């Protein structure tokens, strides 16, 4: 099997790359398109696989410790691309947005190229900020509906 640059660490990947791929999967298409259009120099990109859409089985556990069971299927999309220098990037995300996963794969490949990794890190940081802001908003909304229950002990007179 011929292994291109980038494929060797796909299974495990570096912690930075794993984190970036997770963030890119949660990015919106608009965020990725804006980042792509903002690149000063766009690389030549060749498709390796996809983009394509399929299904994965989602498994769950009752109470977090029970026996696993099949919860249902989720639609996912994936893509793999190769840059002109041979660097391979992969992208995947829930849903059917093929352009989003193609762009995520491009940014994964660019993260591995030292000359453009700073740009990709900025994109990842921007998406992380949005995700954190959304989580904080949800936490505030949830906290506003919180009800504290207490129990009063009555004596047996």
Secondary structure, DSSP 4 states (H G I P E B T S, - for coil): --PPTTTTTTSS--HHHHHHHHHHHHS-HHHHHHHHHT-SSPPPEEEEEEEEEEEEEEEEEGGGTS-EEEEEEEEEEEEEEEETTS-EEEEEEESS-HHHHHHHHHHHHHHTSTTTHHHHHHHHHHHHHHHHHHHHHHHHHHHHT------PPPP--
